[in-house]
Amino acid sequence: MSKRIVMAAGILIMGIASFSLLNMPLAFNTPVANKEEQKPLLTKEESTLKMVMEKLQEKYVGVDVKTTSNKELMIQVVGDEEYLNSVKKDMEYITRNVIKNSILKEYIVVFERWDLIGGSDEISNKELHIVKTLMEGLRDYGVINNIGIKYQETSITIRTSIKGSDQNANKLAMEIEESANEILQSKELKSLSNIDSYKIKIMNTKGKEIN
């Protein structure tokens, strides 16, 4: 009787040991498999640059950002010197707000101008052409800060230094909108597809639509 008990116990122990050995490779390989499936995390610098890019692209087209070995945060802008000078103050303000508490807070913000030479991105070239033409045509108003285009929504946002949203502000905004529409209907831009469908939004200093 005792021999049978000993044999049964031995068989049970061997069974448990075999089961454990069979499951060990699975347990060992699971973390490795999970690790391989995870996407590489962005570094703090990459994450900050991504945020700067997203913020700038909310208002501008033809923009890229990068850092240099000299602790510079370089903003590359597509356009001529005049256009760059008209937007870089606002771009630097936006950038400084993003990086002020980040790993790049001590970096110097510098600008580099890009020229469009046979660009392959048809949408970006089209948007930039519209922005530059509008900036030139609306210059006499003296209140235009910057112009942004959302191609997917076919909307043009004109941010101004107009204060408040009273009757006078609304009247000026409507004049700017009318002038912008005339520019969009001009021979230079009329040939662009869907130009008639663009909605124009005039914003005051607080970012409120006033037209």
N, C-alpha and C positions, 0 to 999 in steps of 0.2 A: 504493500500500500504506500509506504513512504517513498519507495523508488518511483512509483507513478506520479506522486506529488512533485518530487524533485524534477522528473522529466517534463512534467507539464509546466512547472515554473520556468525551466530552462528554455522551453519552446516559446513561452510568452515573452521572456526577456529578449530572446533573439529577434522576435517579431517586432518588438518596440524599437530595438536598435536599428533594424533594417529600415523601418518606416522613417526614423529620424534621419538616417543617412540619405535616403531618397529625396527628402525634402530640403536638405541643406543646400544643394546647388540652386534651387529655386529661390530660397530666402537670400542667398548670397548675390544672385544676379538681379533681383528686383530693383535695388537701389541704383545699380548701374544703368538698367534700362530706363528708369525714371529720369536719371541724370542726363542721358542722351537725348531724351525727348524735350527737356527744358530748353527754351531759347536763351541765348546769351544775354545777360543783363547789360544795359548801358552803363558806362562809367558816369560819374558825377558831371564831368565836363561835357560828355556827349548829351546827357540829359538836359543840361542847361542850354547848350547850343540848339537843341531841338525846340525848347520852349521859346528861345529868342526868335528862331525861324518862324514858328507858328504865329507868334504875336505880330511880327513884321508883315507876314503874308496875309494877315487879316485886313491890311490897309494898302499893301503895295504888291506889285508884280515885278518879276525880274530881279529877285533878291536872293543872295546866298550868304552864309556866314561860316567863318572858320577861325581857328586860333593859330597864332604863329609862335615860334620858339622864343620870341622877344616879349612874351606876355602881352600880346596884342589880340584883341577881338576884332577881326576884320569883317566889315560888311561890304559885300560886293554888289554893286547896283548897275543894272543894265540901263544905259541912256547916256546922253551927252553931259558935258560939264555943267551946263546951265540947269538941267533937270536934277543932277546930283546935288548941286548947291541948294536947290529949292526944297529938298526933302531930308537932307542929312541931319539937320537940327532935330527934327521930329523923330527920325529913326534912332538917333543917339539917346533921346529922352526915353523912348520905348525900351531900348536895350538896357539902359541903366536901371530902369525899374525892375526888369527881369533878373538882372545879375547882382543886384545890391546885397542880397543875403546868400549868395552862392559862392562856389569855389572860384568863380571868375571875377569876383567883386573888385580885385585890384588891377584887373586888366585895363589897358588903354583901348578905347574904341577908335578905330581908324576906318577909313573908307577907301575903296578902290572902284574905279569906274570900268565897266565892261562895255564893249562895243558889240552891237548885233551885226555879225557878219555871216550871212547864210544860216541863220539859226534854224534848227530842225523842229523846234516847238512852235507850231503854227498858232496855237491859242495864245501863248505868252507874247509872241510878236504882235498879234492883233491887239491884245489888251494894252500893251505898251504904247502902240501907235495911237490908240484912242486917248489914253491918259495924257500923253505929251501934247496932242492936238487940243484937248480941252484945257490943259494948264496954260497953254499959249493964248488960246482964245478968250479965257476968262481972267487974264492977268490984270486988266484994267480995273477990276472990282476991288482989288487990294485986300480982300478978306479970305481968299482961298488958301487954306493950309495944305491940303493934300487931296488926292483923288484916288479912290480904289474901285476895282471892278470885281464882281463875283460872276464869273462866266456862267457857272451852273445855274444861277438864279437870274441871269441877264439883268443885273442891277448895277447902277453906278452910284457910289456914295461920294458926295463932295463935302468934305469937312471944312468948316469955315471958322473965322474968329468972331462971328456974329454973336453978340451976347443977348440972352433972353429969348423969348418967343412971343413978344407982343406984336401988335399990328405992323409996326415999322419993320421989325425983324422978318415977319412973314412976307411983307411986300418986297423986301430986298431978296429974300430967298426965292420968291416966285420970279423975280427978274432974272436971277442967276439960272434958274431952271429953264426959263424961256430961251435965254442965250445959249445954254448948253444944248437944248434941243435943236436950235438953229445950226449949231456947229456939227451936231450928229447928222443933220440933214444936208450938210455941205457936200460939195462934189468930192472932196478928199475922203470923207468917211461913208458917204451914201452907198458906195459900192460894197461895203462890208456886209456880209450876210447877217440877217436878223437885227440890224441896228435899230430898226423901228420899234422892236419889242423891249428895248432896255428901259427900265424904270429908274428915274433919277431921284435920289434922296439928298436933300440939303440938310446938313447937321450944324447946330450951333456949338458953342464952346463946351457945352455939357453933354454933347453927343445926342441931343434930342432932335428928331426930325421936325423941321419947321416949314416945310412947303406942302 
